[in-house]
């Protein structure tokens, strides 16, 4: 069986190596850069200054980091300079908190071979502060009614402040009331980037179960050592009944963690992907209570080492995407108390292509393999049309393919003289495939192959580029073809043959 799952991994990789050649649409560019200086064989173009003109709250140092543009950068041809500037503009446009990005530059001739370049970057923030009543229906979790507030550019950091006030009724009819908030505060310490991240989740149950509360606060600091960036993070959490059960043996416990991580350029350039990045990290965490032991399953410090190789980039061209992104990672962990090792390998490949912002082709491949047979829950979340809880296994491969099609732009400004409610509507038929090595006693232990398909509707507001509404209806194709019904329960496990989602955010 292990040979079969390895074969599935190999087939997924081969598919994605071939997929870009099947769907290589010509890409449009939203801005043509005019070359203003003559070309000479030994010319040097040096960036002398960079000025940001910001209409909004985004901080200059955040924009500079996102654009990856530097004073002192040198180029031998005006074409290389133009590509550098166009690339910086696209990196900023990929941050959907910005409504527009325009870059101009002037070239001053020092002599026939030396030129100084002054760059002006003008950006305008999108509409990033949103407070709306919200509802979501998900076949996995039931009904959610909520008031949701977002600031997608909190303190000018391009990070989100999240505030939710919720009422939920799950698929079994159990009701609860809750709130959630999270935010990040950017800092600079000794001219280095740092920050504080905090979150709090609170849920009160109507059936008198003890409330759930999960709090966490962390501090991180980034510094270059020998030219390599390292990020140090320390976090502290406090949890009450995190599993939402009636009788948790631990009235509360603390979660303390330390980690160090880095990202290193390998110098290896793959055509069509770019330079590969290596990202190692080492972490230590422990669940504990002062003066009392925690539940045995929670005892002991856990040490983890993970590392990944990644490459590529996905660009937003209007409301379509273009590019290739992949990563392969390995995580090894060991619990010092239970002497319990863990070793997993994961992969992710995303491919996006488009034609004139009218039609696109998106594909995602994901998978994992546990060398220590550690099972993962809710693997159905990787497939639209398969309820999350149906799939539980020790290894899996998933492939998702969709074709987004632009239907129309809805011009509300024609009626109300404002473009606040203008939006673009897309539809996207999709097909999801999965192979799961199920844990013993689960339906995936008997049935390994899974297929689903359906359609999504996507709403892209003109003024709120970070706010994407998605409605998705997917079907378990095996159940539909077997029962010849869109509503009859699956013969495999008696589960619903369809999955409905109405909410915010893309599937991938």
C-alpha positions in Angstrom: 0.0 0.0 0.0 2.9 2.4 0.7 4.1 1.7 -2.8 0.7 2.8 -4.1 0.7 6.1 -2.2 4.2 6.9 -3.3 3.0 6.3 -6.9 0.2 8.7 -6.4 2.7 11.4 -5.1 4.8 10.8 -8.3 1.7 11.1 -10.6 0.7 14.3 -8.9 4.2 15.8 -9.5 4.3 14.7 -13.1 0.8 16.2 -13.7 2.0 19.6 -12.4 5.1 19.5 -14.4 3.0 19.1 -17.5 0.0 21.3 -16.5 1.6 24.7 -17.3 2.3 23.7 -20.9 -1.4 22.8 -21.4 -2.6 26.1 -20.0 0.0 28.7 -20.9 -2.1 31.7 -21.7 -0.4 34.9 -22.7 -0.4 37.4 -19.8 -1.4 41.0 -20.0 0.4 43.8 -18.3 -1.3 46.7 -16.8 1.5 49.2 -17.2 4.1 49.7 -19.9 7.4 51.2 -18.7 8.9 53.8 -21.0 12.7 53.5 -21.4 14.2 57.0 -21.2 17.9 56.4 -21.6 20.0 55.2 -24.4 21.5 51.7 -24.3 25.3 51.3 -24.0 27.3 48.2 -23.8 29.0 48.9 -20.5 26.3 51.2 -19.0 25.5 51.2 -15.3 22.1 52.3 -14.0 22.1 52.9 -10.2 19.1 53.5 -8.0 19.9 56.8 -6.2 16.6 57.5 -4.4 13.2 56.0 -3.7 10.3 58.2 -2.7 6.9 56.9 -1.6 3.8 58.9 -2.1 1.2 57.2 0.1 -2.5 57.9 0.0 -3.6 56.0 3.1 -2.2 54.5 6.3 0.3 51.9 5.0 3.8 52.5 6.4 6.7 53.2 4.1 9.0 50.5 5.6 6.3 47.9 5.1 5.9 48.9 1.4 9.6 48.9 0.9 9.9 45.4 2.3 7.0 44.1 0.2 8.3 45.7 -3.0 11.8 44.4 -2.4 13.3 47.5 -3.9 16.6 49.0 -2.7 18.7 52.1 -3.0 22.0 51.2 -4.6 20.7 48.5 -6.9 22.6 48.4 -10.1 21.7 47.3 -13.7 23.7 47.1 -16.9 20.8 47.7 -19.3 17.6 49.9 -19.2 15.6 46.7 -19.9 16.9 45.1 -16.7 16.0 48.3 -14.8 12.5 48.3 -16.3 11.9 44.7 -15.4 13.1 45.4 -11.8 10.6 48.3 -11.5 7.7 46.3 -13.1 8.4 43.4 -10.7 8.3 45.7 -7.7 5.0 47.1 -8.9 3.5 43.7 -9.3 4.7 42.6 -5.8 2.8 45.6 -4.3 -0.3 44.8 -6.4 -0.3 41.3 -5.1 -1.0 42.9 -1.7 -4.7 43.4 -2.1 -4.8 46.0 0.6 -3.7 48.5 -2.1 -6.2 49.9 -4.6 -3.5 51.1 -7.0 0.2 51.3 -7.5 2.0 53.6 -10.0 5.8 53.9 -10.4 7.6 56.6 -12.3 11.4 57.0 -12.6 13.8 59.6 -13.9 17.2 58.9 -15.3 20.1 61.4 -14.9 23.1 61.0 -17.1 26.4 61.4 -15.3 28.5 60.4 -18.3 28.0 58.2 -21.4 28.2 55.0 -19.3 26.8 56.0 -15.9 23.2 56.9 -15.0 21.5 57.7 -11.7 17.8 56.6 -11.2 15.3 58.4 -9.0 12.1 56.3 -8.4 8.7 57.6 -7.2 6.2 55.0 -6.0 2.6 56.3 -5.6 0.2 54.0 -3.8 -3.4 54.3 -2.7 -4.9 52.1 0.0 -8.0 50.0 -0.8 -11.1 50.2 1.4 -9.6 48.1 4.2 -11.9 48.9 7.2 -15.1 46.8 7.1 -17.9 46.1 9.6 -20.8 44.0 8.3 -23.4 41.6 9.4 -22.4 38.3 8.1 -23.8 34.8 7.7 -22.3 31.5 6.6 -23.8 28.1 6.0 -21.4 25.2 5.8 -22.4 21.6 5.6 -19.6 20.8 8.0 -20.3 23.3 10.7 -23.9 24.4 10.3 -25.2 28.0 10.5 -23.2 31.0 11.6 -24.7 34.5 12.2 -22.1 37.1 13.0 -21.1 40.7 13.1 -17.6 41.0 11.6 -15.2 43.8 11.7 -11.9 43.9 9.8 -9.1 46.3 9.3 -6.9 44.6 6.7 -4.2 47.3 7.1 -4.1 47.6 10.9 -1.6 50.3 12.0 -0.4 50.5 8.4 1.1 47.0 8.7 -0.7 45.2 5.9 -1.8 42.8 8.6 -5.4 42.3 9.6 -7.2 43.2 12.8 -10.0 40.7 13.2 -13.1 41.0 15.4 -16.0 38.6 15.3 -19.2 38.3 17.4 -20.9 35.0 16.6 -24.0 32.9 17.1 -23.8 29.4 15.7 -25.9 26.3 15.4 -24.0 23.2 14.3 -25.4 20.3 12.2 -26.6 18.5 15.4 -28.5 21.6 16.6 -26.1 22.6 19.4 -26.0 26.3 19.8 -23.3 28.6 21.1 -22.3 32.3 21.4 -18.8 33.5 20.9 -16.3 36.1 20.1 -12.9 36.2 18.5 -10.2 38.8 17.9 -6.6 38.8 16.6 -4.2 41.5 15.6 -0.5 42.2 15.1 1.4 45.3 16.2 4.5 46.1 14.1 7.6 47.4 15.9 11.1 48.4 15.2 13.8 47.6 17.9 17.4 48.7 17.3 16.5 49.3 13.6 15.3 45.7 13.2 11.7 44.5 12.5 9.8 43.1 15.5 6.2 42.7 16.5 3.5 41.5 18.9 0.8 39.1 17.9 -2.2 38.4 20.0 -5.5 36.5 19.8 -8.4 35.5 21.9 -11.3 33.1 21.2 -14.3 32.8 23.6 -17.2 30.4 23.2 -20.2 30.0 25.5 -22.4 26.9 25.0 -26.2 26.9 25.4 -26.1 23.3 26.7 -24.2 24.3 29.9 -20.8 22.9 28.9 -17.9 24.8 30.4 -17.0 27.8 28.2 -14.0 27.6 25.9 -11.4 30.2 26.0 -8.1 30.2 24.1 -5.7 33.1 24.5 -2.3 33.6 23.0 0.3 36.4 22.9 3.7 36.3 21.2 6.7 38.5 20.6 9.0 38.1 17.6 12.2 39.8 16.6 14.1 39.5 13.3 17.8 40.1 12.8 20.4 39.2 10.2 23.3 37.2 11.4 26.2 36.7 8.9 23.7 37.9 6.2 21.1 35.3 7.1 17.7 36.5 8.5 16.6 34.8 11.8 13.3 35.3 13.4 13.1 34.6 17.2 9.6 34.1 18.7 8.4 33.5 22.2 4.7 32.9 23.0 2.5 32.3 26.0 -1.1 30.9 25.9 -3.8 30.2 28.4 -6.6 27.7 27.5 -9.9 26.7 29.2 -11.7 23.6 27.8 -10.2 24.0 24.3 -12.0 20.9 23.0 -15.4 22.1 24.0 -16.3 19.0 26.0 -18.5 18.6 29.1 -15.7 17.3 31.5 -12.2 18.4 30.7 -9.9 16.9 33.4 -7.8 20.1 33.2 -9.7 23.1 34.4 -7.1 25.2 32.5 -3.5 24.9 31.3 -0.8 27.1 29.9 1.0 26.8 26.5 4.6 28.1 26.4 6.6 28.1 23.2 9.9 29.2 21.8 11.0 29.1 18.1 13.7 30.3 15.7 13.2 30.3 12.0 15.1 31.5 8.9 14.8 31.7 5.1 17.9 31.3 3.0 18.3 31.7 -0.8 19.8 28.6 -2.2 21.2 30.2 -5.4 19.5 27.4 -7.4 17.4 28.9 -10.2 14.6 26.8 -11.8 13.3 28.1 -15.1 9.8 29.4 -14.8 10.0 29.2 -11.0 12.9 31.4 -10.0 15.3 30.9 -7.1 14.6 28.2 -4.6 14.3 29.2 -0.9 15.3 27.0 2.0 13.4 27.6 5.3 14.5 25.7 8.4 12.8 26.2 11.9 13.3 24.8 15.4 10.6 25.0 18.0 9.8 23.9 21.6 6.5 24.0 23.3 4.9 22.5 26.5 1.4 22.4 28.0 1.5 22.7 31.7 -0.2 23.9 34.9 1.6 25.4 38.0 1.6 23.0 40.9 -0.5 20.3 39.1 0.1 17.8 36.3 -2.0 18.1 33.1 -3.7 15.2 31.3 -1.2 12.5 30.3 -1.9 13.2 26.6 -0.9 16.8 27.1 2.2 16.2 29.2 5.8 16.7 28.2 7.8 19.2 26.1 7.7 18.7 22.4 10.7 19.5 20.2 10.1 20.0 16.5 12.4 20.6 13.6 10.9 21.5 10.2 12.5 22.6 6.9 11.1 23.3 3.5 12.2 24.0 -0.1 9.9 26.5 -1.9 9.8 28.6 -5.0 7.7 30.5 -7.5 5.2 33.3 -7.2 1.5 33.9 -7.9 0.5 37.4 -9.3 -2.9 39.0 -9.2 -3.8 40.4 -12.6 -7.1 42.2 -11.9 -9.2 39.5 -10.3 -7.4 36.6 -11.9 -4.2 35.0 -10.9 -1.1 33.9 -12.8 2.0 31.9 -11.8 3.3 28.8 -10.1 4.1 28.3 -6.4 5.3 25.1 -4.8 6.8 23.9 -1.5 8.0 20.5 -0.1 8.5 20.3 3.7 9.5 17.8 6.3 8.6 18.0 10.0 10.2 15.9 12.7 8.9 16.1 16.3 9.6 14.3 19.6 7.7 14.4 22.9 10.2 14.1 25.6 7.7 12.8 28.2 5.9 10.2 26.1 8.9 9.5 24.0 6.6 9.8 21.0 8.3 10.6 17.6 6.6 12.1 14.6 7.9 12.4 11.0 5.8 13.8 8.2 6.4 15.1 4.6 4.1 17.5 2.9 3.9 19.0 -0.5 1.9 21.9 -2.1 1.8 23.0 -5.8 -0.4 25.9 -7.0 -0.7 26.7 -10.7 -2.7 29.7 -12.1 -3.1 30.9 -15.7 -5.4 33.4 -17.3 -6.4 34.9 -20.6 -7.2 38.6 -20.8 -8.8 38.6 -17.3 -11.8 36.8 -18.8 -11.0 33.1 -18.2 -8.5 31.3 -16.1 -7.2 27.9 -15.1 -6.3 27.2 -11.5 -5.0 23.9 -10.1 -3.7 22.8 -6.7 -2.0 19.7 -5.6 -1.5 18.9 -1.9 -0.5 15.8 0.0 1.3 14.3 3.0 2.8 11.1 4.2 3.3 10.2 7.8 6.3 7.9 8.4 5.1 7.3 12.0 1.5 6.6 11.0 0.1 9.7 12.7 -3.4 10.2 11.4 -4.8 13.6 10.4 -8.5 14.6 10.8 -10.9 16.5 8.6 -9.0 15.7 5.4 -12.3 16.3 3.5 -11.5 20.0 3.9 -9.2 19.5 0.8 -12.2 18.6 -1.3 -15.4 20.6 -2.1 -18.3 18.2 -2.0 -16.8 15.8 0.7 -17.7 16.7 4.3 -14.5 17.4 6.3 -15.0 14.8 8.9 -15.5 11.9 6.4 -11.8 11.6 5.7 -9.2 10.6 8.4 -5.9 9.1 7.4 -2.2 8.7 7.7 -1.4 9.8 4.1 -3.2 11.4 1.3 -2.9 13.1 -2.1 -5.4 15.7 -3.4 -5.8 17.5 -6.8 -8.2 20.4 -7.4 -8.8 21.9 -10.8 -11.1 24.9 -11.5 -11.9 27.2 -14.4 -12.9 30.7 -13.2 -14.9 32.7 -15.8 -15.7 36.4 -15.6 -19.5 36.9 -16.0 -19.9 40.6 -15.7 -19.0 43.8 -13.8 -22.0 45.2 -11.8 -21.9 49.0 -12.0 -23.9 50.2 -9.0 -22.3 53.7 -9.5 -24.7 54.2 -12.4 -27.6 54.1 -10.0 -26.2 55.6 -6.8 -23.4 57.8 -8.2 -20.8 56.0 -6.0 -18.7 52.9 -6.8 -18.8 51.6 -3.2 -20.9 48.6 -4.2 -19.4 47.9 -7.6 -18.3 44.3 -8.0 -17.1 41.7 -10.5 -18.9 38.3 -10.6 -17.1 35.1 -11.6 -18.3 31.5 -11.8 -15.9 28.6 -11.5 -16.8 24.9 -12.3 -14.4 22.6 -10.4 -13.3 19.0 -10.0 -11.5 17.7 -6.9 -9.8 14.3 -6.7 -8.4 12.5 -3.6 -6.6 9.4 -2.6 -6.5 8.7 1.2 -4.9 5.9 3.2 -7.5 5.9 6.0 -6.8 5.1 9.6 -8.2 1.7 10.8 -11.9 1.7 11.4 -12.6 4.7 9.1 -14.4 4.8 5.8 -11.2 5.8 4.0 -9.5 2.6 5.2 -11.9 0.7 2.9 -12.5 3.3 0.1 -9.3 5.2 -0.9 -10.4 7.0 -4.0 -12.7 10.1 -3.8 -14.1 12.4 -6.4 -16.1 15.5 -6.2 -17.3 18.3 -8.5 -19.5 21.4 -8.6 -19.5 25.1 -9.1 -18.5 28.3 -7.3 -19.7 31.9 -7.6 -17.1 34.5 -6.6 -17.8 38.2 -5.8 -14.9 40.6 -6.0 -15.9 44.1 -4.7 -14.2 46.9 -6.5 -13.5 49.0 -3.5 -12.7 46.2 -1.0 -10.0 44.1 -2.8 -9.3 42.0 0.3 -13.0 41.1 0.7 -13.9 38.1 -1.6 -17.3 36.4 -1.2 -17.6 32.7 -2.2 -20.6 30.5 -2.6 -19.7 26.8 -3.4 -21.9 23.8 -4.1 -20.0 20.5 -4.5 -21.2 16.9 -4.8 -19.6 13.5 -4.0 -19.5 12.1 -7.5 -19.3 8.5 -6.4 -22.5 8.8 -4.4 -24.3 10.7 -7.1 -23.4 8.2 -9.8 -24.2 5.2 -7.5 -27.6 6.4 -6.3 -28.5 8.5 -9.3 -29.6 11.2 -6.9 -28.2 14.6 -5.8 -29.6 14.2 -2.2 -29.5 10.5 -1.3 -27.0 9.5 1.3 -23.6 8.0 0.3 -23.7 4.2 0.2 -20.1 4.3 1.6 -20.9 5.8 5.0 -24.4 7.2 5.0 -23.1 10.8 4.8 -24.6 13.7 2.8 -23.6 13.6 -0.9 -23.2 17.4 -1.1 -21.4 20.2 0.6 -22.6 23.8 0.6 -20.5 26.8 1.6 -21.4 30.5 1.7 -18.8 32.7 3.2 -15.6 34.8 2.7 -12.3 33.7 1.1 -11.1 31.6 -1.7 -10.8 27.8 -1.5 -7.2 28.1 -2.7 
